[in-house]
Structures are given as C-alpha cells and as structure tokens.
Amino acid sequence: MESCDEYHIQQIINIPEMIEPMFHEQCCIYKVPKHLLKLNEEAFTPKFISIGPFHSHNSELNQEKQKQRYFHAFWKRLSNKQGLDLGQYKVFLEENKENITKWYSNHEVCISEKFLEMIFLDSVFIMELFLRKGNESEQKNDFMFTTSWIYKITQRDLLLLENQIPMFVLEELHKRVLCENYVSFIELAFNYFEDYYPQRSRLKDEMIQNCKSCKHFTDLIRYSYLPRKIQENGVNQSENFPKFSSEYVLRTATKLNEAGISFEKILGRSYCDIKFKKTPILNWFLCLGFLPCFKFVESKLQIPHLKVDQSTECVLRNLIAFEQCYYSSQPFVCNYVALVDSLIHTHEDVELLVDTEIISHELGSHAELATLVNCLCRYVVVTSNCYGEMVKELNEHYNNVWKHYMGMLRSVYFRDPWRLSSTVVGVSIFLFAVVNFLKVIGVLHPKFSNIF
C-alpha cells in the first residue's frame, strides 16, 4: 500500500518515486562546471592523451597503440608470479566496478562494456610511465621522454580534473604486482610531477611522508600547494575560517608598499603558506627599516616564490575547479589565487612583485600577467577565507594614518643610502638657514649662536 505522502505526490505530478542523487558521496572526479569551462575550455581539455572515461571517445587522444606498447613493456617486467598477480588485479577491478563508477560525476560514461578494460589499460600505462621516469636508461629510445613537447604535455594532461582515474586503483596495482621490488606508488607519482611542486627539493620528502588520502593526481597537486600545517595535521573540522566579506579584500601590492609593508620571498614553503610578520610597537617606526641593523622593524608580507609559465593557468584553473566541486569548505587554492589577484591590478603591481622576486614569469609583458591573474577568479564562489585574519591585519595597517605616513616617508626619503644622504643634507641646510634667519631677526639668543 502506498503511503499517504506518496499518494499525494503522485496526485500532484507524475515523477519517479526513487531518484538517485546527482553525485554519489564518493564522487571526486568531475566534469568541469560549464560556467568555468567557458572561461578557457582549452585549460581543462587534454591535448595528447586521455585517461579515464570522460575523453575516451576522442580517438585523437586515446593513444591506444602507445598504451598497448606500454602494457607489453610492463608485462616483460613481471615474473611468472607477478603475471598471475596482474590477472588477479583484473579480477579486483571486476569486483570493484560499482565502487569505481561512484568516483565519477557522470555515471553514463561508466556503463560501457569496455569501461573496465579501459581502466585496466590506463592503470598499467601510468604505472609503466612512472617507472620509466625513475630510470633514465629506459628513457633513451622512448619518444614519450625524448620528445620534449610530448613529455611536458603528457604531464599536463595527467593532472587535469577530467582526465583522472581513482588513486586507490593505481595503488592496488602497485601493491599487488610491484610492492616488493619498487618504491611506494605515491613516491613514483611525486617524482613524475616534480616540476609542478613549489620548492620541490625541500618539501618532497616531507610531503611523501604526510600524504595519505589524495583521491587522484589533481588532488595530489593541490596537496602540494597547502600550508605545511595542513599537510601535516589535516584540516581541523572544528576550526571555522572567517566568512568571506568585503573587509577581507586586500589592497594592491603598490598600495601596501606605500604604507610601509615590504614583500619578502620565502623558500621552503608551499604556495598557500603566506604569512604577515610585524614587530609590535617598533613597526610604528617603519622609516628606520632601511638600515641593516633595523631590519626587524619592517612589516613584511612573506610569500613563497611563484613562477608563472605557459602551464600555470591550466594548473590553477583545474585546482580551482576541483575545489569548487569537492573542497568547497576548504578553498585554500581559491583563497590563494584571490589574494594574488587582489595584489595585482596593474603592470606596476607586477613590476613590484617581480623586483622583490615574489613572482617570475615567462609571459610577454607584465600587463599580460596582470590580465591572466585577474581572470582566474571569475565566477569562482567562496564562502570562507583562510587568510581572513591576515588580510584584516594588513588592512588595519594600511588604514592607520601614522603607519601610512611613516611608510611614505621611508619610501620617498629613506629607500636607499643615497636618498638618505640627500635627505640628511637637505634637512641640515634647512636647519642652517632657519638658524641664520633667527640670528638676523634677533630671535636666537647670542649664547646659542656659537653652537651653529
């Protein structure tokens, strides 16, 4: 018998009784939302090779022959026992097909009869590719490594949000077939994508130790951007970031610099690890900061060095899209890009950040970089800001009239030793002229006149 509620619903409109959710709770591999895709479709689309189901229909991207070549090469690595283990891995995929499909936002692309065969072949291809990356002798006759543009574009394609397979699928292949003879799969992955990590030589070992729950390669790249505290301890769910509001919009780099805030390039931190350092009380005398012995008086915005090249926009757009879909309550990369966007409005802002080595770029001009950065946050919606308290401090500093004037005094008159010397000479001449004038009019007492 139909319940009362079901009866009334069917009387009003004829809709199915059971409607499956739009996304399963395990879903973490998404089609990029259309409003973000329209901004730059090329940044989300593979150019050389497709991985997973979303772009498998494109024969130009499939690279079926190369995947088959790598499958044969991988098979030759295996002993008889490992060959049997590879067969058992295929059984594992068959047993977990339903679980694997739940990781994709579009279930329709996962119902093909060839879905598991595609996942199997793609997994082996990625494993063989990563193994060759760690062995230079195997790269000599492989165009995937000897042809520079193919090597770089394959790296790029493998980090795209729409071009992923679940990490647990790859880790299971490594665990079942290669575990005894090779380093961990996460280390293989880190080695392959090392060009995309900030300060990679300093942080890679720490990140490998702390990285435990990345869902796929896009998530892995995002993990490398997170502040070290978050990498080590994860996000404290009880800690709420300040809600986003207009008071958390930062002034531009040139405006902050005019208010006495200097920019310092920091090594050994991930991109999102930005801090504002100031000396209590003494930062009211910022004009002294030009002297080597008074460097501690400066108010500094410490920002890790960002190198912008032709792939930067693609990487950031995919990380932003992933956070918008999956990490909407933890928008670290979105907040980071928004902060950089706030700092840069004109080519003068870029020039300041380039001069202080906060940013280096390979684009045609500073204005081109400003345009790129200012377009990244279009249609991006965030409800919290992990830099909220820091931005509030920066704005309070900027809005403080005394600190603002001290910053301007330092910028105009105490920027370097030459300006200092000319300022001292100018002040001395002014005082000498005033004293002489006071002597002439008889205001200055005779007993003080010998001082000058």
C-alpha positions, 0 to 999 in steps of 0.5 A: 500500500502506498503511503499517504505522502506518496499518494499525494505526490503522485496526485500532484505530478507524475515523477519517479518515486526513487531518484538517485542523487546527482553525485554519489558521496564518493564522487571526486572526479568531475566534469568541469562546471560549464560556467568555468569551462567557458572561461578557457575550455582549452585549460581543462581539455587534454591535448595528447592523451586521455585517461579515464572515461570522460575523453575516451571517445576522442580517438585523437587522444586515446593513444591506444597503440602507445598504451598497448606498447606500454602494457607489453613493456610492463608485462616483460617486467613481471615474473611468472608470479607477478603475471598471475598477480596482474590477472588477479588485479583484473579480477579486483577491478571486476569486483570493484566496478560499482565502487569505481563508477561512484568516483565519477560525476557522470555515471553514463560514461561508466556503463560501457562494456569496455569501461573496465578494460579501459581502466585496466589499460590506463592503470598499467600505462601510468604505472609503466610511465612512472617507472620509466621516469625513475630510470633514465636508461629506459628513457633513451629510445622512448619518444614519450621522454625524448620528445620534449613537447610530448613529455611536458604535455603528457604531464599536463594532461595527467593532472587535469580534473577530467582526465583522472582515474581513482588513486586507490586503483593505481595503488592496488596495482602497485601493491599487488604486482610491484610492492616488493621490488619498487618504491611506494606508488605515491613516491613514483607519482611525486617524482613524475610531477616534480616540476609542478611542486613549489620548492620541490627539493625541500618539501618532497620528502616531507610531503611523501611522508604526510600524504595519505588520502589524495583521491587522484593526481589533481588532488595530489597537486593541490596537496602540494600547494597547502600550508605545511600545517595542513599537510601535516595535521589535516584540516581541523573540522572544528576550526571555522575560517572567517566568512568571506566579506568585503573587509577581507579584500586586500589592497594592491601590492603598490598600495601596501608598499606605500604604507610601509609593508615590504614583500619578502620571498620565502623558500621552503614553503608551499604556495598557500603558506603566506604569512604577515610578520610585524614587530609590535610597537617598533613597526610604528617606526617603519622609516628606520627599516632601511638600515641593516641593523633595523631590519626587524622593524619592517612589516613584511608580507612573506610569500613563497616564490611563484613562477608563472609559465605557459602551464600555470593557468591550466594548473590553477584553473583545474585546482580551482575547479576541483575545489569548487566541486569537492573542497568547497569548505576548504578553498585554500587554492581559491583563497590563494589565487584571490589574494594574488589577484587582489595584489595585482591590478596593474603592470606596476603591481607586477613590476613590484612583485617581480623586483622583490622576486615574489613572482617570475614569469615567462609571459610577454609583458607584465600587463599580460600577467596582470590580465591572466591573474585577474581572470582566474577568479571569475565566477569562482564562489567562496564562502570562507577565507583562510587568510581572513585574519591576515588580510584584516591585519594588513588592512588595519595597517594600511588604514592607520594614518601614522603607519601610512605616513611613516611608510611614505616617508621611508619610501620617498626619503629613506629607500636607499643610502643615497636618498638618505644622504640627500635627505640628511643634507637637505634637512641640515641646510634647512636647519642652517638657514632657519638658524641664520634667519633667527640670528638676523631677526634677533630671535636666537639668543647670542649664547646659542649662536656659537653652537651653529 
